[in-house]
Amino acid sequence: MKVHTPKNLPFWIVCSAFVLGIFCASRQNTILIPAIALYVIGLILLTVFFNKHNHVFFISISSLLFIGLGAIRYQITLPKYQKKHLIHQKTAKGTQELIFTILKKFNTSDTYQKFNVTIHTINKHKVIGNALLTVKKDSTKVAFYKGDSFVYFGKLSRLKKHHNPYSFDYTTYLNTQRITHQFWAKPTELKQIESLANPLNNLINTLKKHLEINLKKQKLHSNTLQLTAALVLGNKSEMNKQLNVDFANAGVIHVLAISGLHIGIIYLLFIAVFHQFLANTVFKSLVIISFLWLFAWFSGASPSAIRATTMFSCFEFSRLLMRKQHPLNSLFVSIFILNLFDPYTLFSVGFQLSVIAVGSIIIGTPKLLALWSPKKWLIRKIWEIISISTCAQIGLLPLSIYYFHQFPGLFLIANIPIMLIITIVLISAIAIVIWSSLGTIPFFITESYNYFITTIYNYIHWVSQQKNFLFTELYIQASTLIFAYATIALLFYSYKKPKLIYQWSFPVTLIAIGIIFYEKASSLFKNELWLHSHYTNTIISEISPNQINVYSKNTLTDKDKKYIISPIEGNLHSTGHFHKLKNSYTYNDQTIHIINHKNSLPNTIENTILILTDSPKINLERLLANQTPKLVIATTHNYKNLVQKWKATCLLKQVAFYDSSQKGSLNLTTKLLSL
């Protein structure tokens, strides 16, 4: 009998199966036992039938094995399986003693600073878990750095849900950062103690803090200082909003992220430097890889930086072993390793963008470069930049629209000059940071550097101001996203087999028409009434086929329209019509009363919905004595003590109660069906 020996399993299949397992487990948080069962079954089948079946069978069973492994890896990281996690701690009524360390600083606003912190102890009891710390800015201008540890006496609470329909869910985003709780503090309420970070992190954080402090002492312009800190130290939290907007609108936001571009330049610099001093090839490679990882860790250890460092480490090992390998292998190795150590990495938007951009460049750039090979260095360099930028933007286009709802049409105009001088920019920024740590930089050096960086930024700002070439308010659904990447993959694959384009053109066109019809027609089946979560306004939106009616107490601001109404309009391809909020409505034969401190009480509340807003002075217990409403809702802008009293009263009277300040926006249509 002939025995079929399985071929080597392609690593992209292993990585894809593992990632698929993580994704499936994230959709359903109660599949640990099925995941373990799937893994065990796959392991048994692979052991029993190894070398006895064909290659397809081997790949199928191996894929099941790694899908199960990915699901298990994600599930065991969930807080519910960690006994000392914050979610298992009893909610305290009074003040708690919290000891924590700052892990990451988020972008600041004019009034608040936000941090991702890890909690070490609560009232002397060891715990694990992360929380969102919000610190109000004051005149003291106290500086907080990554790795700083503090004692705080206050109260820790679970994250509140303020998710508005079809819009960005900030709570879910924080959950992907392992953040489950939050607390607020004034700078004077935080007592700094000796850092509790591990020795290596503490050393890196101390060095980084030293460099940041000394950099701020130099006579650098505000924008120059912020850009330098972002390029070298990975600190984008101090950047003003306009800088971020300009770089994003110009299509060069990748310059500010420590990713493959920066790590690649650093990698080439290390090779050039250590080649002059180290003769031993093995030792030289180990030194280069070590310094790459130190730089990645020093810059903040973002998913994109770790991904790039893993890739270049694979390149260096391959060079050391004198083995040629396709760059995609290194990409898939880095994806697998990152998600094996931290499965939450998969849900990082930065990581997704980084992987897609690098994959597109690896696959598409050689194909474009093969079309033309200029002899002159400058023309060849420009053509390389055009090829790389075009491939990256084609790959990023669906994901950029899906997450950010915009696309910069002038990305080539911005990228060509920037990419030509990016190495000089990065080397100059590194030199300035190192020089600043040694002492005061001469005035003519800082002025020259200020002029250099300012000139670059002014060009980017000019590109970003060409609004006619910035396509915004673009919305696609997940189905379109998947179809777009399937089409891009088909086009790449058809490069050497043009006949595939003709063979697949008709079915692809039919699928595209079907998806467009599905997205356009999805609003025809919508019949929803939403009470939105808002701190100062009462907003109700009625979503019906091809129309959205928005009722608000106050005039909606541009910010409200952008973050609350535009996502509904964009996703449902409908137009919003704005109206003044009234005291009573009838929706699907259901009466809704809105009671505030000015409105008079309705004559009857039997089987109605009561929306209490602006802390009305009513005796709810007396109101419910003879009549029973179907639902009582407290909006976010009520006094907390009143909300607690209303909640207790409704519980006593067995009336359904909903607190928007804790649970976020409410789909009244769905809620009514559940009552």
N, C-alpha and C positions, 0 to 999 in steps of 0.2 A: 504493500500500500504506500502510495506517495505521500510524503509529509510536506506540508506547506509551511515554510518558516516565515513568520511575519517580518516585514521590513521595519526599519526604524520608524518610530512614531513621530511625525512632523511636530515640532514644538509649537507651531501656531495653533494646532488642534488642541494640544494640552492647555495652552493659555486661554484659548477661546472657551473651552469647556469649563475651566476653572472660573473664569469671569462670569459665564452664564449661570453657574451655580450660585455665585454671590448675588447676582441680580435677582434670580428667582427667590432666593431666601429673603431678600430685602422687601419683596412684594408681600410676603406672608411670614409673619414672625413666629409661627408656631409649627415649624416643620423640622425641628431638630431630629426627632425620632425617625421620620421618613427619610431624612437626609442620611442619617447613619445607616439605615436599612439599605438605601440605594448604594452607598459606598461599600458596605459589606457584600452585597450581592454581586456588585461589579468586581470586587476583589476575588471572590470565590470563582466566578465565571472565568476571570482572566487566568487564575491559577490552574483550574481544572482543564480548560480547553486551550491553554497556551501551546503554540506550535501545531495545533491540530486543525485549525481552520484558516480561512483565507484572510487576506489583509483587511478587507472591509469589516469582517467580524471583529478583528483585533482592534481596529480604530473605533468601532461602535462601542464595544465594551469598555475600552480605555476612556472614551469620552464620558460614558455614564459614571465611571469611577471618579473622574476629576470634577464632574458636575456635583456629585455627592460631596466630594472633598471641599469644593468651594462653598457649598451651602452650609456645611458643618463649620467651616472657618468663620463664616459671617455670624452664624447663630451663636457660637460660643462667646462672641464679643458683645452680645446684647447685654444691657445692664441687668435684665431680669435673672440672668444666670450668674451674676456676681453678687455674693451675699453682702459685701461691704459697700456696695454702690449707694450713691446718694438717694436713689429712688426708694430704697428699702428703709431709709431712716424715718423715724416718726416725726411728723410735722410739729415743731415746737410753737407754743403760743407766745412765749416771751423771747428775750434776747438770747442769741447763741454766740458762742466764741468760735470764730472761724479762723483757721490758719491756712493760708493758700499761697501759691506761687504763680506769677504771671507767665503764661505760655506764649501768648501772641497778642499783639496790639492791633485792633481793627482800625479802619479809617475813622478819623475824628470829625466831629461837627463843630459848629461855633460854640456850642454850650456843653457838649458831653464828650467824654472819652470812653471807649468800650474795649474790654479786654476779655480774652479767653483765659481763664485761670483754672488751675487744678487744685482741688480742695484736699488738704492733708488730714485735718482733724476737725471734728465738730464737738465742742464741749469735751475736749481731751480724748475723744474716741476716734480711732483711725478709720478713715473712709477713703473711697476712691470715686473719681468722677470729676467732670468739668462743669464750670458755671460761667455765665455771662456777668461780668462786673461792669456796671455803668458808674462812672465817676464824673460828677459835675465840675466843670472848670470854674476856677475862682481866681482872684487877684494874686494868689500866692504862686501860681504857675509851677506847681510841684511836678517834677518830671518822673515818669514811671518807665522802667525798662524791663525787657524780657529777662526772666530769672530772678527778679526781685520777689522777696517773700514778705508777707504782712500778717498782722493779727488784726481782726476786725470784730467788733461786737455789734451784731445786728441780726437780721432774719433772712434765711435762705428760703426761696420759694420756687415751685416748679415753673417752667416756662409757660407763658400765656400764649394762647393761639389768637392771632389777629388776622388770620388769612382771609383775604377777600377773594371772591370767586374769579377763577381764570387768571389770577395774578401770581406774582412771585411769592412763595411761601417761605417767609423768613424763619419761622420756627423749624420747619423741615430742614432748611439749610443749616441752622445751628445744630440740629441733631446729627447731621453728617460730620460735624466738627466734634462730636461726642459731648455736646453741651446739652444738659437736661434741666439745669436750674439757673436762677438769676438772683442778683441782689444789687442794691444801689448804695453808694457811699459818697461822703464828702472827703476831699483830700486830707482834712484834719482828723478824720475818724480812722484813718489807716496808720497803724504803727508798724514801721518797717523793722524786720528782724534779720538775722543772718540767713542768707539764701539756703533753701532746702533742696535746690536742684542737685542732681548727681554731679560728681567732681568734674567730669568732662564738660557737661553742659554749663556748669558754673564757671569753669575756666573760659570757655568760649563767650559766654554772656558778659563776663567781666571785661574781656578784651574788647568786645563789640561796644560795650557801654563806654569804655575809655576812648575808643575811636570816635564815637558819636559826639561825646562831650567836647573833645578837642577839635573836631570838625566844625562844630557850632561856634567855636571861638575865632575862627578865621573870618576874614572880611569877604565872605561870599554872599552874593545876592540870594534872596529868598528862594527863587526858582532853581538857581544853580545848586544851592545846598540840598534842596529836596530831591533833585534829580540825581545828584551824586550819591546821596544816601540810598536811593532806590537801586542804582546801578551796581554799587559795590557791597553795601551792607544788607541789601534786600529789604530795606525799611521803606515801604510805600505808605505806611499809615499816616505819616506827617504831610503827605502831599496834599496840596489844596485841590478842591474839586475841579477847578478850571484846567489844571494840568492833566488830570485823568481824562476829562472830557475831550481835550484837544488831541491827545495821543490816540484815544479810541476812535474819534471821528476821522482822523487822518489815516487810520489803519496801521499804526506802528506801536500799538500798546504792548506788543511782544518785546519791544526794546526794554521796557521797564521791568519785565519779569525775569528773574534769574532762571534761565531755562537752557535749552540746547545751544542757543546762540552764544550766551556768555560762557557756559561750561566748555564749549568747543574752542573758543578763543583762549580761555585759560589753559585748556589741555595742550594746545599748540605752543603756548608760551612756556609751559613747564617742559615740554619736549625740547624746545630750543635752549632753555636755560640748563637743564640737567644733562643734556648731551655734551655740554662743554666741560662738565665737572665730574661726571660719573662714567666710568668705563664699563663696569659690570652691567650687562644687559638686564639680568634678572633683578638686581638690586635697584637699578634705575627705574624699571617698570613699577616695582613695588612702591618706590618713593613717589612717583608721579601719581599713582592711584591713591595713595594715602593723602597726598596734598589736595587732590581733587575732592575727596570726601570731606576733608577738613574745610575746604572752601564752601562746599555745598551745605555743610552743617552750620558753618559760620554765617552764611547768608540767610539762614532761617529754615533750612531743610524743607522747603516747599515741595509738594509732589512733583512739580515739573523739574525742579533742580535735582531731586533724587533720581527721577527717571532718566534725566540726561547723564548724570554721573554714573549710573549703572550701565548705561549704553556705552559710554566711553571707557569704562572699566573693562567691559567685554571686548571692545576694540583693542585695548592695550594687551589684554591676555592673549587674544588671537595673534596679535603682532609678535608677542613674545614666543608663542608656540609655533610661529611661522605657518599658521593655518589661515586660509582664506575662508571667509564666511559672508553670507549676504547680510547687509545691515539690518534687514527686517528681523533676522534671528535675534540680534542684540536688543531690538525694540521689544519683541515678545518676551525675552528673558527679563527685561527690566519691568515690564507690566506684571509678569507672574510674581517676581520677587516682591515688588511693592505691595501688591494685593495679598500676598501670602502673609507679610508682616502686619499689614493694616488694610483689611478689606474695605474700610471706609474711604480709602483713596479712590476707589472706582467712582464715587459720587462727587468727587471734587471737579468742578467745572474747569479749573486750571489744568488739572491732569488730563481731562478729556480733550481739551483744546490742544494741549501739548502733544499728546499721542497722535491725534488726527493730523496735525500739521507736519510732524516728523514723518509719519507714514506716507503722507501725500508727497512730501519732498523726495523721500527715498524711491518711491515707485515712479513718480511722474517726471522728475527733473532729468534723469538720463535720457528719457524719450524726447524731451524738448531740446536738450543740448545736442542730440544726434541730428536734429534738423538743420543746424547751422554751426559752423566752427570758424569764427572770425580769427584772423591772424594777429591783428593788433591787440595788445594787452588790454587797453581801456575798453575797447568795444567788446572784447571777449568777456571781460569782467562784468560789464553792464548787462550783457546777454545772460550771463550766469545768474545775476541778481533778478533779472526779469523772470527767468525760468523758475527759480526757487520761489520767488514771491507769488507768481501766478499759480504754481502747484499748491502752495500752502493755502492761498486764498480760496482756490476751488474746493479744496478739502474742508476748509473751515466754514465755507458759505452756509451750508444747511444748519450747522451747529450754532453759528453766530446769530442767524435769524431766529432759531428756536429759543435761544437764551436771551439775546440782547435786542432782537427785533429791529436790527439795522445792518447796513452793509456800506462800507466806505468805497465809493466808486473811484477815488483817486489814490488807491493804495500803492500803485506803481510809482506815481509822481512823488509820493512821500518816501517810499522805501529805497529807490535807486540811490539818491545822495546819502541817505542815512546809512545804508549798508556798505557804501564805499568807504565811509570814514568811521564805522562803528568800532573797529579795532583801535584806532587812534583815540576815540572817545573813551573807551573802556580803560585803556592803558593810562590815559591822562587822569581819569577819575581815581584809579587805584593809586597812582603816584601822589595825587593830592591828599587822599585819605592817609596814606603812610607818612607823608611829609608832615601833615597836621599833627600826627601823634608824637612827632619828634620835637616840635616847636612851632614858632610862628613862621608862616610862609611869607616870603618877601612880597611887598605890595604889587610890584609889576607882574609877578607870577599869578597872583590871585586875580588881578584885573584882566590879564590875558586869558585866563581860564574862564572868568565870568563872561568876557566878550565871546569866546568860542562857544560856550554852552548856550548863551543867550541867542546868538545868531542861529544856532540849530533849532532852538525852541521857537523862535520867531517864524522860521520857515514852516515848522510843523503847525503852528497856530494859524498861519496864512492858509495852509492846505485845509485845515479843519473848518475854516470859515467859508469855504466854497459849498454852501448849503445845497446848491442845485445838484451836486454830485454825491450827496449823502442821502441814501435811501433809508427812510425810517418808517416806523409803524408797520413793520412787516411781521406777520404772525403765521406760523405753520404749526400743525399738530404732529404728534409722534408718528402717525402713519406716513405723512409726507416726508418727515426726516428719514425714516427707514428707506422709503422708496428712493429718495435723493441719493443716499449712499449706495444703494444697490445699483442705480443707474451709473454713478461715477465709477464704481468697481467694474461694471460691464464695459464702459468706455476705455478704461485702462487695460483691461484684459483683451479688448478688441484691437489693440494697437498693432499686434503682430498677426491678427486674424480679422481683417476688415470685413470679411463675409458675415461675421457674427452680428455686426451692426444691422445689416440688411435683414438677417434672419430674425433678429429680436426687435426690430423697429416697430412692427405692427403690434405685438403683445405689450411692449413697453408703453406705446401710445395709448392703448386701451386701458392699461392700468392707471396711467397718469390721468386720463379723462375720468375714470372711476373715482380716483382719490379726490380730484378737484370737485367733482359732483358731490361726493360724500361730505367734504368740508363745507362746501357752499350750502348744502341741504341740511346740515346738522342743526342749524338754527330753526329750521321749519318744525322740528320736533321738540323745541324747547318751550316749556311753560313753567317758569320759575319766578318766585318772589323772594328777594333777598333783603335782609336787614344787614347793612354793612357795619363793620367794626370801625369806629372813628372816635377820636378822643374829644372833639369839640363840636361835631355836627351829627345830626340824625339823617341818615341817607337810606332810602329804600329804592331798589331797582326792580322793575317788573319786566321780565324777559319773555317776550312772546315771539311768534314767527316773524322774522325779518324786522323786528322793532324792539327797541329798549327804551322804556320810560323811566326816567330817574327823578325821584322826588327828594328834595333836600330842604332842611330847615333854613340853612344859610346858603348863600351863593357859593357854588363850588369853585375852589381855587384851581389854578393851572396844575398844581401838584396833585390835587384830588382827581382831576380829569385824567392825568397821565397815568397814575398808579392804581386807580380804582375803576374808572369807566373805560379807558382805552383798551385794557386787556380784554374786557367783555366784547367791545366793538370789534377788535381785531380777531379774536378767536371765533366769534360767531358771524363775522362778516356782516354786521348790522350797524345801524346808526342810532346814536343816543339822542333822545329828546328830553329836555330838562324842564321841570315843573317845580312850583313852590309846594312844600309839604303841607298837607291839610291835617285836620284833627282826626278825621275818620275816613275809612275806606271800606269798600266791599270787594272782595277778591274770591272768585269761585264760590259765591254764596256765603263766604265767611267774612264777618264784620271785624274790622281792626280799629282799635281806638289808640290814639297817641296822647298820652297825658304828660304834660310838663307843668312847670310852676305857674304858667299863665292860663292854661286851658281849664275850662270848667268840666266837672265830671259828667260822663254820659248818663242818660236816664236809666239805661240797663246795660249790664255787663255779662248777662247770662250767655254762656257758650261763645263768648267773643275772645279776641286776643287783645291783651292790654300791653302796650309798650310804654314803660315808665322811663322818662328822660329828664335831664336837667334838675334832678332831685325835687320832685313835686312834693308839696306838703299835704300828704293824704294819710288817712288812717286806713291802711290796707286791711287790717283785721276787721274793722267795722264794715268796710266795703264788701268783704267776702262773707260777711255773716249770713246774708240772705240770698246771695247770688254767687254762682260758680262760673268763672271764666274758663275757657278751654286751656289758655296758656298765659302766663305772666312773664314778660321779658324786661330785664333791666339793661339799659344801654351802658356804654363805657363811661359816660360822663354823668355819673351819680355819685353821691357821697358813699364811701365804702360801708360806713356804719348803717346807712339806710338800706343798702343792698342786703346786708346780713340780716337785718330785721325782716325785710320782705321775704327773703329766702326761708327764714324760720317760720314765718306766718303761712306761707304757701305749703310748707311741709306739714304743718299742723292741720291745715284745711284740706290737705291732699289735692292740691292744685299744682299742675306742672309749672316749673319755674326754670328760666334760662338766664344765665348771667353772661352777657357779651364780653365783659371785661376779663373773664376767665376762659371762655370757650370760643371767642371770636365771632365772625360773621355767621349768620343763621339762614339756612334755606328754609323759609317758612312753608313752602310747598311740601317738602320732604318731611318736615317736622309734624305737620298736621296729619299726614298719613300714618305716622307712628303713634299718635295719641288715641 
